[in-house]
Amino acid sequence: MALLSALDREHTVAPAGYSRWLIPPAALSVHLCIGQVYATSVYKNSLVQHFDTSQTAIGVIFSIAIVMLGLSAAVGGTWVEANGPRKAMFVSASFWASGFLVGALGIATTQLWLLYLGYGVLGGIGLGIGYISPVSTLIKWFPDRPGLATGLAIMGFGGGALIAGPLSRQLMSLYDSDYDPSVATSVADGSALTALFLTLGIGYFVIMMFGVVNIRVPAPDWRPEGWDPASVREKPLVTTAQVSAANAIRTRAFWLLWIVLFGNVTAGIGILEQASPMIQDFFRVDGTSSVAVSAAAGFVGVLSLFNMAGRFVWSSTSDLIGRKPIYMLYLGGGMVLYTLLALVGPAATALFVLLAGLILSFYGGGFATIPAYLRDLFGTYQVGAIHGRLLTAWSAAGVAGPLIVNGFLDAQGKPGTLTADAYQPALFTMVGLLAIGFVANLLVRPVPAKYHEATPKEEVTTA
């Protein structure tokens, strides 16, 4: 019981002199682990062969996990705020690790439904709780630079796949001597997949415990040295009031930001989900692409780097120029980039890579900046819960983006025969979505006073 009580919020208040720079690494340890969800394609073919099923049947696992991420973040956001980051991170680690362990049982017994339940449902809950658990804490520790703080942590989610991908390949080659990680068509056997899931489940739980142990909330009267809270009043759209999660979803500002996030994420996923075949199709002449399969795989890695860097660079920049202007860049700049990609993307491989990379940097930046935007509009009280509700836009975009792109491409021809022209309808549709988001961002206004809490609530969540 004493061990469990150590997870309570009252036992996580930082002592005097505690360095706030220990908080981002604690948050990063969680986000690097759950970012593994973007590396599921590494063992997808192995799962298809092991279960003797279709690509679609295995792809459903990822979809379930992303949907559960959005739902658990939305439903559990208020609980996360009430119980504090340490307990939330522990619950996240438990669900995330359990998802791998139950998934391993499903692989070992060839029961696909256990993989759906484990990695999809249980792992998805761990994803959602883990994604939002450090957000409000980071913002309270960095009221002077909330964009930088959330960018540091959420950057880890984008970079998790860069670590998990190579790691998973090496582990599968260790557990199955016939598996060759350098050969795209090589697949690992069932015992290797089972061992992989067991290893990842245990390993990720241990790493996430680093975050659990080191996370702290600031004392109610704590302020960064030299920072004047009065300076907040000088910035447009930044409130000193507090808005509850229940009231936030009743405001126009919340739903405008929902549209903004949905548009930005849908457009980004449109590139990310189709990246490898897309670069080959753009440079296909007379049925033959000048881009090799290995180069296409390298392109996916480059996009991951842009995605990760954008989460930190653009989010930090928002502290200097403001959240509304940075989203004007994401959405307005994205419209220009998508148009250029459609019209001049096939002119040169380097130009194509640069345009797609910038688009993905805006995609990542949009994720990392949204918590700070919410803090500006709604205050720090229950900002994590509000963030959780807003992430339903991510779940919706995760379905809409691939459907839009794949729907257009299916109408244009068969995979492996498409050219750059086949992508133009989808790319111009993304321009339209970004335009809608751009207008929504322009319409964002301060939250009316009638939605503010009657008394200051920030101290309740930091005590």
N, C-alpha and C positions, 0 to 999 in steps of 0.2 A: 504493500500500500504506500509505503514511503517513496518507493521508486515512481509509482504512478502520480503521486502528489507533486513530485518534482516537475511534472509537465504542466501544472496549473499556471495560469497567468501571473498570479501573485508571487510566484517563485522565479519569475523570469525578468523582474525589474533589474536593470543594470545598476551596479554600484557606482559610486562617484569615481570619476576618472576612467570609466570604461570607454575604450576607443570605438567610435561608431564605424570605423573602417574594418572592424571584424565582422560586421553584419553582412555586407555584400558577399564575402566568401562563403558565409553560412548559407545564404540564399542560393548562391551559385552552385553549391554542392548538391542541392535538391534539383535545380533546373537542368544541370548537366546530366543527371541520371534520367529524369523523365523525358528529356529530349531524345532519348533512344527511340521513341515512337516513330521518328522520321527515318530510322534505319531498318525498318521491318522488311524492306525490299531485298536486303542482303540474303535472307534465308527464305524468301517467299517461294522460289522454285523448289527448294529442298522440301518445304512443307507440301507443295502441290504433289510432288512425287511420293512422299511418304504416305499421304492420305489418299493418293490416287484420285484426286478430285480436280476441279477447275481452278483457273486463276481467280475467277470471280468469287468462288467459295472461300478462298484464302484471303482475298482482298477485303472481304466483309469484316474480318477481324480488326483491321485498321479503322474501318468506318465505325464499327461499334465503339472502339476506344475513343475516337474523336467526339462522337455524339455523347458518350458518357462523360467526357471531359467537360463539355459545355453544360450538361445537365447537373453534374455534381458541383461544378463551380457556382451555378445559379442557385441551386437548392441549399448547398452547404456554406455559402458565403457568410451568412449571418452567424452561423455556428462558429466559423473560423474567427470572426471578429470577437465573439463573446468569450471564446476559450483561449485565444492567444496563439501566436505562431509556433511555439514549441510543441504544444499538443497537436496542432494541425499538421506540422511536419512529420510527427511521429505516426499519426494516422495515415498520412500520405505514403510514408515509407512502408507501413504495414500492408496497405492495400496493393501498392506497386509490387512489392516483393511477393506477396501472396498470389498476385496475378501470374507471375512467372512460374511459381511452384505448382499452381493448379494447371497452368498451361503445360508444364513438363509432364504432369500426370496424364493429361490428355494425349500428348505425343506418345508417351510410353505405352498407353493402352489403345492407341489409335481411335480415340473418341474425340472427334472434332468439336462436339458441343462443349467439351471441357475447355478447349482452347478459346472458344467464344466467351465462355463464362469467366475463365481466368484472365488471359491477357486483355480481352475485350471489355468485360463488365468490371471486374475487380480492378484490373490495371487502369481502366479508364477513370474510375473513381479516384484512384491514387493520383492520376494525372491532373484532374480538376482541382482537387484539394491542394496538391503540391504546387500547382501553377500560381494560385492566388495567395497561398499561405504567407509568403514574406512581403507581399506588396505594401499593405498599409504600414507595416513595421518599418520598411525602408523609407517610406515617405515621411514618417514621423522622425526618423533619425536624420533625414536630409531635407528639412523644409526649405533650405536655401538652394538645393540642387536636386529636386525630385526626379527630373528627367535623367540625370546622370546615374542616380541610384537604381532606378528601375531598369535602366538600360544595361547596367552591369549584370544584374541578375537574369533578366530575360534574354540577354545575349547568350547565356548558357543553354537555354532551351534550343536556340538555333544552332549552337555548336555541339550539342550532345550527339547528334548523328555523325559528326566528323570523327568523334572518338569511338562511338559504338559500332560504326560500320567496319573499319579495319579490325577492331578488337574481336567482333563476332566472327569475321572470316578466319582470323588466326586461331581462335578457340575451336572452330569447327575443324580446321586442319589438324589441330592437336588431338581432337577426339576421334577423327576419322582420317586415317592415313591415305585413303583414296581420294579425299577431297583436296582440290587444288584451288586456292583462293585467287590465283592469277588467271584462271580460266573461267570465262563468264558462264559457260554451260555446265560447269561442274556442280554437283549437288552432294550434300552430306546425308548420311543415313540417319535413321530414326534415333539410334542410341546417341549419336553425336548431337542431334537437336535437343534431346532430353537433357544431356549433360550441359549444353549451352544454356538452356533456360534455367537450370538449377544454379549454374555458376553466376549468371547475370542477376538472378533473384537475390541470392545471398550477398553478392558483391555490392549491388546497388543499395541494399539495406544498410550495410556497414558504412558506405560512403555518406548516405543520407543522415546517418546518426551524427556525423560531424556537424551538420547543420543544426540538428536537434540540440546538441550539447552547447553550441556556441551562440545560438540566437538569443537575443535579449530585447526587451522593450525599454524605451527611455523612461526615466522618472517623470512624473507629471509636470514638474517645474523645470525640466531640462531644456536648454536651448543651445545651439551651436555657438561657440565662442565668437563674439563680434557680430552676431546676427541679430538684427532688430526686427521683431515680428511686424512692426508698423510698416516696414518696407513692402509687405505684401499688398497693402492697400494702394500702393502706387502703381500696381500692374493691372492692366485691363483683364477682365474676366476671371480674376483671382479673388475668391471670397475669403473672408475671415469667419463666416458663419458656418454652421454644420447642418447637413441634410441627412436624414436617415435613408436606408435602402428602400424602405417602403414608400417614402415620399419621392425618392429620386425617380422611380419608374413612373411616377405620375407627371413628371415634368416634360416639356417639349425638348429641352436640351438633351435629356437622356436618349430619347428616340432619334433625335438628329444624329447624335454620336453613334447610335446603333447602325444607322444607315451609312455613316462615314466608314465605320469599321468593316461593315459588310462589303461595301464597294471596294475598299482597298484590299481586303483579304481575298475576295473572289477573283480580282484581277491578278493578284500575285500567284494564287494557286493555279490559275489558268496556265501560267508559265511553268511553275514548279512541277506539276503533275505530269506534264507532257515534255519535259525538258530534253531528255535523251533522244527520243525519236524526232523531236521538233528540229533540232539543229541538223540532223541528217536529212530531213525532208527539205529544209530551206536551201540546201546545197546539192539537190538531186537533179541531175541532167540526164535525159534519155534512160531513166530507170536506175541510174547508178549515182550514189552519193559520194561526194569527195571527202566526207567526214567519216572516219573509221569508227567502229563500235567503241574501241578503247578511248578515242578522243571524245566521243559523246559522253562516256562515263566521266572523263576528266572535266567536261563542261558542267556536269551536275555538281561536282565538287567545288568548282569555281563559284557557281551560284550559291552554294551553301556558305562560302566565305563572304560573299556580298551580303547575304541574308544576315549572317552573324554580325558583321561589321556595321551594317546599317542600324541594327538594334542599339548599338552603343553610340555611334557617331551622330546619327540624326536625333536620337533622344536627348543626348547631351546638348546638342545645338539648340533644342527647343527651350532649354533653360535661358538661353541668351536672347532668342528672338520671339519666344512665346509659342504656345501650343497651336493656336489658330493659324498663324502664319506657316508653321512647319507642315500642317496638314494641307494647306494651300499648295505647298511644294510637292508633297506626296501625290496629291490627286491631280493638280494641274500639270505638274511635271510628268506624272504617269501618263496622262492623256497624250502629251507630246511624244513621249518615248514609245508608247504603243503605236501611234501613227507612223513614226519613223521606222519602227520595226516592221510594220506591214508593208511600207512603201520602199524603203531602201535597205532593209535588213539583209536581203540576199546579195547585196553588192560586195560584201567582204566578210569573211569569218570573224575577224577581229572586231569589226563594227557590230556585228550581230551579238557577239559575246558581251561587249561593252553595254549595249542597249539593254539586253536581258539582265545583266548584272545590276545596273542602276535600278531597273524595275524591282528586282528582288531586294535591293537595299531599302527601297521605299516600303516594300511589303514588311520587312523586318522592323523598320523604324516605326511603322504604324502600330505594331504590336507593343513595342517598348514604350511608346509615348502616351498611349491611351490611359494608363493608370495616372500619370501626372496631369493629364487633361481632366480626368475625373476629380482629382484632388483640387484642381483650380476651381472647378464649378461647384463641387459638393462638400468641400472640406475633408478633413481626415477622419471624421466619425463615420464608421462603417464603409469606408472607401473600398475595402477589400470585398465586402458583400456586393456593393454596386458594381465593382469590376467583374465579379462572378456572374451577375445577371447580364452584363453587357457581352460576355463571352459567348452567349447564345448566338450572337452574330457570326462568330467563328464557326460554330457547328453548322449553321445555315449555309455559310460560304463554302465550307468543306464539301457540301453536297452540290451546291449550285455551280461552282467553278468547273469541276470536271465534267458535269453534265452539259454545260454550255459548250465547252471546247470539244468534247467527244461527240456531242450531237452534231455539230457542224462538220467535223472531220468524217464522221460516218456517212454523211450525205455527199461528201466529196470523192470518196473512193476507199480502197482498202489500205491498211497499214503497209508501209514499205513501198507504196507507189505514189504517195502524195508529194506535192511540191509546195513552194512558198505560197502560191496563189490560193491553195486550199485553206490556208490559215487566216486569210484576210477577213472573212466574215466574222470569225471568232474574235480576232484582235480588235476590230472596229466595235464589236459588241462590248468588249471590255472598256473601250474609250467611252461609250455611252454610260456604262455603270459608274466609271470614275467621274463623269460629268455630274451625275446625280449626287454622288458623294460630295463633290466640290460645292455644289449649291447648298447641300445640307450643312456643310461646315460654315459657309458664309452666314447661314441663318441662326447659328448658335449665339445665344444671348445669356447674360447672367441669370441665375435661377431666382425667380420672384421670392420676396421675403416671406410670403405665406407658406412656403415649403420649409423654411428654416426651423430648426429646433428652438424651443422656447428658452432653454438654458444651455450653456456650453456643455458639450458631451465629450470632448476630446480626452478629458482627464479620466473618464470612465474606462476608456479603452487603453490607457497607458498606465493604469494603476497596478 
